[in-house]
Amino acid sequence: MNKTILKKYAKLIVNMGVNLQKGQQAIVTANVDQRELVEYIVEACYKRGASFVRVDWQDPELVKIGSNYADQNILNTVPAWEEEKLKQRLNDMPCMIYIESDDPDALKGSNVDALNEARRMRYPIIKKYRDQMDNKYQWVIVAAPSVKWAKTVFPGERANRAVDKLWQAILKCARMGDGSDRSAMECDPIRNWEEHNQNFNERSAWLNAQKFDRLIYKSSNGTDFTVGLNHNVKWEGGSEVSLQGITFNPNMPTEEIFTTPMRGRADGLLVSSKPLSYQGQLIEDFSIRFENGRAVEVKAKKGQKLLEEMIKMDEGACYLGEVALVPKNSPINESGILFYTTLFDENAACHVALGAGFSNLLEGYENMSQEETFEAGINQSMIHVDFMIGNDDMSITGVKDDGTQVPVFVNGTWAN
């Protein structure tokens, strides 16, 4: 990839993604194959005024090896040095930049039971720090191609060509032109994102004004589902505002407008429309049936055990934490590319998420404890897993308290 374009992408991530403020620290989390982009992001952070930038390197292959050979008791433990890092993060409140580049099936062959047990055992300790940081800092998830990911998306191409094509798709979806080098060089991505956020604001305002009690989903693939909403929870899309009053864009790309449903109000069948990459493994051709808010039955042609384990991760894992609306004419869907990663595929179709809800969408959340937001209907869980349900003929109907029905989606896109 052209270095000038990479530097422009890095600047977009730092300036429009996390909107790093002068004097703030930043932490960049990336796989070891993304050294060049990380270098440019670190440089962009310092040019923006960062006081310090730390890089946390990762490698999914090492995670897989550890799951198969490491002592389970040690895997289950949060060592003192790691807890000290969490304490320091809480004290510094840095911007967080995550670069997604994993092979969608990177952890195939790992010991799933060991990884799940470790996650459950470590979660209570990590959660207390995350709760204290929640909504107080800026973060962003972005993407960069690895060879294995690119070959999964474009299996018929040589490695270099597959990586180039995936780069073009990523930059186009991130609103850096039409995918060509020339367009990326000439475009103004900051302005593109400002216009994109304005469109989100207008659509969210309409949804918030409707005050729907519930949404009804129907599709020819078998989806027949009703989810209850919460009048005290808003719809949102695009940029967010931290409790420090700083506007940032947490997902680049994004095409969704989303809300957190009322915990315990979900009934019917949801049928997936795209594969799901979860914990480095693929789940395909699956469905989930809900009763009284809970996922009570799951079926999958591939990844059945993984799906069953997912909804048992903790008490809240079987409840919904998000419903999101994405029209079929989103740029990501129109690209015709199946990216095999949630960051992109969730923005190609309407989706929902199992697990944790978004407390920051609840009116007055800044003055509430975690327990109080839970009592107000916001689900809590150690997981938040999005899966896609939208397709070309999906209809979504909003129902108000008095029974009035308003079309929201018709044939996979906005009704108005």
LINWO-V89820 format. One line per field, one symbol per residue. burial: b if it has 16 or more other ideal C-beta (glycine too) atoms within 10 Angstrom, else e. A space follows every 50 residues. Layout:
burial = ???
This chain:
burial = beeebbbbbbbbbbbbbbbbeeebbbbbbbbebbeebbebbbbbbeebeb eebebeebebbebbebbeeeeeeebeebeeeeeeebeebeeebbbbbbbb bbbbbbbeebbbebbbebbeebbeeeeebeeeebeebbbbbbbbbbebbb bbbbeeeeeeebbbbbbbbbbbbbbbbebebeebeebebeebbeebbeeb eebbeebeeeebbbbbbbbebebebbbbbbeebbbbbbbbebeeebebbb bbbbbbbbbbbbbebbbbbbbbbbbbbbbbbbbeebbbbbeebbbeebeb eebeebbebbbebbebbbbbbbbbbbbbebebbebebebbbbbbbbbbbb bbbbbbbbbbbbeebeebeeeebbebbbbbbbbbbbbbbbbeebbbbbbe eeeeeeebbeebbbee
